[in-house]
Amino acid sequence: MRHLTLSLLVALPLIAATASAHDHAHGHGHDHKHRHAHDKVHDHHAHGHDQENLGAHEHGTGLLDVALEGETLVIMLKSPAANLVGFEHLPATDAERAAIAEARRQLEQPQQLFGLPTSAGCTVLSTDLHSPLFDASAGGADGHADIEASYSFSCSSPAALDRLDLAHLFQAFPHTEQLQVQAIAPAGQQAATLKPGQPALMLRP
């Protein structure tokens, strides 16, 4: 697995937070499910810790990591900023600032962006967006800036979550030509390349 292991390690605090929230609401039985999700992702990290070139910066190509375990869904997107806003330097014009604001608006609507079926009852537990372009005062944009977005969901009817449909993502960000996907789901471990003409990722057999 080329980039899944280290990226999903970053998602462990999200899964842990999900487990903690559900533990308070549902007790130890529900907590066991989230511990299982945590352990499963951790095992993948342990087996792929020596992979170093996990975050290649290639214009037109984004990286997407997906983990579905029980009712917990974690999605992580990493993309060159050029794919999402059309440039990678700190914004200097009103048009560039507007492009960044629009990208943030799209990224803050993950149910639509990733085509989550409403029948799955997925609720966003956390959203985390990172990029030097989002905080010009922080600096750090060297001409090769990335945008990273991570999401944690709780899905009340996970059996209905049989696929992700990223057609809207490709429409919202037309400079994104493909997404290299790594997934852990009931359908098994899988790697896939999604494109505008093939935007669906199957999560169940």
N, C-alpha and C positions, 0 to 999 in steps of 0.2 A: 504494500500500500504506500503510494508515493508521498502523500502529504497529509493523510487522514490522522495519523497517530499524534503528531505534535499539535496539530490544530485542535483536535478534540480534547487534548489535555488542557488547553486553555478554557474549554467549555466545562470542565469539571466543577468549578465554583458555581456555575449556573445550575448544574444538575444537583449539586449539594444544596443550593438555595431552594430548589424545587422540593427536594426531599424534606428539608426542614419545614417548609410551609405546609406541606401535606401531613407531616408528622403531627404538627399542632392540631390540624383539623381532623385527621382520620386515625391517628394512633399508629401502633407499631406494625400492624399488618400491611398498611399502605406504604410505610417507610421501607419495608423489605423490598418492594418493587423498585424503588428508586436506588436503594443500595445495589441491587443487581445491575441496574443501568450504569451506575458509577463503576462497579467492578469490571463490567464488560468493556467499557471504554478504556479503563486503566490497563487492562490486559493488552489491548492493541498498542498502547503507548509503550509498554514494556518490551514488546516484540519488535518495535520499529524505531527505537531511540537513536540508532546510529544513522538514520537517514538525514542528510544535511541540506540538500537542495530542495526543501519543501515549499519554498515561497517564491518560485521563479516569477520575475516581473516581465510579462510578455503582453504587449499591447494587443487588444482584441480577445485575450483569454483571461477568464477568471477561474478561481478555485472555489469549489463548493463542497463542504463536508456536512454530512447528514447522519444523525444517529436517532433511531427510533427504538425505544425499549419500553414495553408496557404502555403507560399513558404519557410517557415523557418523550418529547421530540426536541432535539437540538439541531439547529441549522447555523452554519458559519460560512460567510461569504468573504473572500479576499479578492480584490480586483485592483489593477492599476487605475488610478483616478481618471486617466484619459478615457477609459471604457465607460465611465459613469457621468463625467462632467465635460469631457472633451479636452482637458488640459491637466497639467500636473504641477503647475507653479501656484504660488499664493495668489489669490484673486486681486486684480488690479483695477478692474472696471465694474460698473454696475451690472453689466451683462454676465460677467464671470461670477459675481456674488449671487446673482439670481440663479445661475446654473447650479451652484453648490446648494442653495436653499431648496431647489426643486429636487435634487438628488436626495437630500436628507428627507424631504417629504415623502418620496417614494419608498425609501428604505425604512421609514417609520410605519409602513403599512404592510407588514410581512404576510398576513393572511392572503392578501390579494397578490402580492409580489410572487409568492411561491405556490399560488393556486391551491391552498388548503381547502378541501371540501367542507362546506358548512356543516354537513351531517356528522363530521368527526368531532365537532364541539371543541375545537382547539382554542384555548385562551392563552394570550401572551403573558408569560410570567416575567420576562425580562427582555430588554432590548439594549444592546451596547454597540455604539458606533464610534469608530476611531479613524482619524485622519488628520495630518497636519493642516489640510485645507479647511477643516471645520473650525480651527482655532488659529487664526492668523497671528495672534499675539504670541503663540507658543513657538513659532518658527519651525524649522526642521524640514520644510519642503525643498528638496534638492534637485527637483526636475524629474524625480522618479517616485513620486508619492503614491502610496496605496490608500485604498479605503477598505476598512474591515468592518463587518457587521456580524454580530452574533445574537442569536435569539434562543430563548427557551420557552417551550409551550407545554401546557397540560391539556391533554385531549380526552374528553369524557367518553368518547366512542371511538377508540383507536382502530377498531376493526374496519371502520369506514375510511380510514386514512390509508388508501391503497396505492396512492401515487402523489407525486408533486408535479404540477404543470407550470412550467416557468415561461409560458408564452407571454405573460404580461411583463415579466422582467426583461425579456428581449425587446419588447415593444417600448418599454420605458427607457431602456438604455441601448439604443441602436448601434453604438460603437462596440458593444459586446458581441463578438462573433461566435464564441463558444465558451462553455463552462466545463472544466475538467472536474468530475464528481467522484468522490469516494463516499460510500455509504455503508452503514451497519443497520440492518433492518430485518424484519421477519423474512424477507426474500433472500436474506443472506448477505455476505459481504460482496460488494460489487464496485466496479469502476465503470464509469460511463462518460461519454462526451455528449453534452447536450448542445443543440444548435437551434436557431430560430425555426427551422423546418422539422426538428425533432426535439421538442421541449419537455417531454414527459419522462419522469423517473419513477419506475415501478418500485414500490416498497413492500409489496406482498406477492407471493407466488400466484 
